[in-house]
Amino acid sequence: MTFSFFRKAPQFWERRGPTSLLLWPLSWLYGLVLRVRKLIQDTGLVKPKPAPVPIIIVGNIRVGGTGKTPIVIALSERLVQLGWHPGIISRGYGSSTQTEPVQVSSHSDPALVGDEPVLIARRTHDQFPIWVFPKRQKSIEALLKHSPNVNVIISDDGLQHSGLARWPAREGGRDIEFVVRDGRGEGNRFLLPAGPLREPATRGRDATLFTGKTANGDRAAQPQDEYFLGRRGFSLLSYLGDAYQLINPSNHQTLAQIADSYLLNNITAVAALGNPQRFFDDLLKQGIAAKTIPLPDHASYAPEFFAKIHTQCILITEKDAVKCADIKDDRIWVVPMSLTLPDSLAEWLQSILQRPDPYRYNL
């Protein structure tokens, strides 16, 4: 049950009121389904096959984007520095038409494999094997068959995917579940459809990753470690990089240059994200008070859409840019966003991945 028709988060998800209370009985039924499914898993009637390498799941309890993709990119690059050989799997929004796992490259069609996997491939210059398929276990098998040197896999989302057999790190294993939480928190804390939660906010997790803190150009600022619901928590520092022109990526401008080059009423920011307001807020912190056009997550683009925007400069995210390959509009500039992982997170991650394989002795 994904409630995919909620592509744009309704306002009543943020606080309890008449609408959310009216829908609460449906949320109770949804919660009942979750409890029955967990009971089946706990009884061991269905035993998914564990992967031969540790799995790191970067997911969220709240519906909609919370900033997982930049975390997957940052984690994969940091794992290489730690001596690991990571691979990446994803459901791939829009890949449901595929009948078998598909490997993603920077030249893949985002309409077939999803915009986020293509973004990861482009940002990492095809450094890591990336496979997409709704059944993640099959993606793991395909990835390891084609890239046998991979010794750790990052799953972009998948906390609610029961097909992934996991021995969570909190139980002594090597598999890790990260719950990503942005500034919106858990909203009214109701389950779908009365609220934004896919499962209860009290769900066990190995660690919580907090996004939404921006460096404001100060790269020396350091995020602080903390605890959340009794588990480790890490605050991730994000920053916006120099913008580049969509039709000519070698043409760069700093955000300060863009702010100086155009009158504020001649800059428009467009974002099709789970939380587009975060992009707009980050631009504002950089001195760009642009007109804003928020769109539903994973929305597609056509030249006609941009042609109707009467402005001199259009700012979009990299996730949007992968869907604009055929658009030739010199007003469009792409603003990349990156994350800094604290050293304490890398050290904690390394200590868990180096644990002995629990499956070898407990199956």
PEQUI-V242207 format. One line per field, one symbol per residue. ss: DSSP state (~ for helix, > for strand, _ for the rest). phi: phi as a letter, one per 40 degrees, with the letter a starting at -180 (. if undefined). burial: b if it has 9 or more other ideal C-beta (glycine too) atoms within 8 Angstrom, else e. A space follows every 10 residues. Layout:
# PEQUI-V242207
ss->???
phi->???
burial->???
This chain:
# PEQUI-V242207
ss->__________ ~~~____~~~ ~~~~~~~~~~ ~~~~~~~~~~ ~~~_______ ___>>>>>>_ _>_____~~~ ~~~~~~~~~~ ~____>>>>> ____~~~___ _>>>_____~ ~~~_~~~~~~ ~~~______> >>___~~~~~ ~~~~~~____ _>>>>>____ _______>~~ ~___>>>>>> >_________ >_____>___ ______>>>> >>>>______ ____>>>>__ >>>>>>>>>> >>>>>__>>> >>>_~~~~~~ ~__~~~>>>> >>___~~~~~ ~~~~~_____ >>>>>_____ __~~~~~___ __>>>>>~~~ ~_________ _>>>>>>>>> __~~~~~~~~ ~~~_____~~ ~~_
phi->.bfccccbcc ccccacadcc cccddccccc ccdccccccc cccgcbbccc ccbcbbbbba cccgcbgccc cdcccccccc ccgcbcbbba cgcgccccba dbcbbcbccc ccbhccdccc ccccffcbcb bbidcccccc ccccccbccc babbbcghdc cccccbbddc bgcbcbbbbc bbccgbgcgc cdccacccad ccdcacabbc bhcbcfgccc cbcbcabafg bcbbcbcbac cccbcdcadc cbaccccccc cbcdcbbbbb abbcbccccc ccccccgbcc cbbcbcdgcc bbdccccccc acabbbcccc cccbcccbbc ccbbbcbbbb ccdccccccc cccccccccc bbc
burial->eeeeebeebe ebbeeeeebb bebbebbbeb bebbeebeeb beeeeeebeb bebbbbbbbb bbbbbbbbbb bbbbbbbbbb ebebebbbbb bbebbeebee bbbbeeebeb ebbbbbbbbb bbbbeeebbb bbbeebbbbb bbbbeebeeb ebbbbbbbbe beebbbbbbe eebbbbbbbb bbebebbbeb bbbbbbbbbb eebebbbbbb bbbbbeeeee eebebeebee bbbbbbbbbb eebbbbeeee eebebeebbe ebeeeebbbb bbbbbbebbb ebbbebebeb ebbeeebbee bebeebeebe bebbbbbbbb bbbbeebebe bbbbbbbbbb bbeebbebbb ebbebeebee eee
